[in-house]
Amino acid sequence: MSLTFHWFLPTNGGDGRHVVGGGHGTAAIPQGRPASVSYLGQIARAAEDVGFDAALTPTGAWCDDAWLSTAMISQVSQRLRFLVAFRPGLTSPFLAAQMAGTFQNLTGGRLLLNVVTGGESHEQRMYGDFLDKEERYARCGEFLDVVRRLWTGESVTYRGEHLALEDAVLAQIPDPLPEIYFGGSSPAAGDVAAKHADVYLTWGEPPEAVAEKIEWISKLAAEEGREVRFGIRFHTITRDTSEEAWAEADRLLAGIDEETIAKVQSGLRRSESEGQRRMLALNGGSKDRLEIHPNVWAGVGLVRGGAGTALVGSHTEVADRIEEYASLGISEFVLSGYPHLEGAYWFGEGVLPVLAERGLWTHPAPPRSSTGAVPFA
């Protein structure tokens, strides 16, 4: 078994040495390193050098557009793929299918798609989308049905409850077809995942909760005659020793003031997302009792929407936790760290070699060949 690891591009307010807030309808907290092509390119090149397969780029009113950002970063990197988050319904299915073909053609097949239905009605309305949550999931299912049919080269005429198109044929089929990554904790999300997801993503929760999700989605997918892989989203704070890692977690926590926590938590409680509700329950809106499982820390979620937990510990301890989640059925890990440039090296040079020694990971890039130098006589 070889696990797959992805990194993160912080297009949401930039990067820095503190938790980068924002997400799920809350404003981003600006950081010292702007999300420029130059800096994001540094992160992408670091990630591909140390062995990450792809980088997730977020979507929403609180960050830069993921399609445009990754298209630009692809030109200053070589191998790294891009897990582009996008919201179905804000783009027509034909245009999205066409964009995927263009991206694959111009990047040499480096596109993965993270389909985000949207959990905040007030944010969706900024985009002109006035459907409620259940309707958004229904539209998402129609969208993915149409896109997958277009990717087969079929001429598609479709009349659904939310979407319609006529005699649609793609001139360029994406090669390879982008895999669909999809998450969600509500019953409606489970139905869409079972029918359309290649990889079901969950935010980091204690192992017993993750095991329940895996069992739930696996059962639904089996009823559709499908199998789904599973991924998990965590932040990381990994150092040479456990003491150093927890000292860094304490430093990050010290940089989060109570006023900011109260403001962000108030905004996040407006969320319609079941996953966001579960994240809030893990941190409780307080700086107390944030280690919810050995080496799993819920402090990030105090000021950040979406993924709110981090793996904290020595490189060996973090590798142990990854192996624990892998034993449940998780095969892909979408990670990040503050700052994201240094974090890529901390994890890539510290944890990945431990996992390689255990036979759980191999570098995705072809091995370099070299010849020994001939010594001087």
Sequence and secondary structure as in RCSB ss.txt:
>XXXX:A:sequence
MSLTFHWFLPTNGGDGRHVVGGGHGTAAIPQGRPASVSYLGQIARAAEDVGFDAALTPTGAWCDDAWLSTAMISQ
VSQRLRFLVAFRPGLTSPFLAAQMAGTFQNLTGGRLLLNVVTGGESHEQRMYGDFLDKEERYARCGEFLDVVRRL
WTGESVTYRGEHLALEDAVLAQIPDPLPEIYFGGSSPAAGDVAAKHADVYLTWGEPPEAVAEKIEWISKLAAEEG
REVRFGIRFHTITRDTSEEAWAEADRLLAGIDEETIAKVQSGLRRSESEGQRRMLALNGGSKDRLEIHPNVWAGV
GLVRGGAGTALVGSHTEVADRIEEYASLGISEFVLSGYPHLEGAYWFGEGVLPVLAERGLWTHPAPPRSSTGAVP
FA
>XXXX:A:secstr
   EEEEE   SS B SS   BBTTB     SB   HHHHHHHHHHHHHHT  EEEE  STTS  HHHHHHHHGG
G SS EEEEEE TTSS HHHHHHHHHHHHHHHTS EEEEE   S HHHHGGGT    HHHHHHHHHHHHHHHHHH
HTT  EEEE SS EEEEE  SS  SS   EEEE  SHHHHHHHHHH SEEEEE   HHHHHHHHHHHHHHHHHTT
   EEEEEEEEEEESSHHHHHHHHHHHHHTS HHHHHHHHHHHTT   HHHHHHHHHHTTSSSS EEETTEE GG
GGTBSS   EEEEEHHHHHHHHHHHHHHT  EEEEE SSHHHHHHHHHHHHHHHHHHTTS   SS          
  
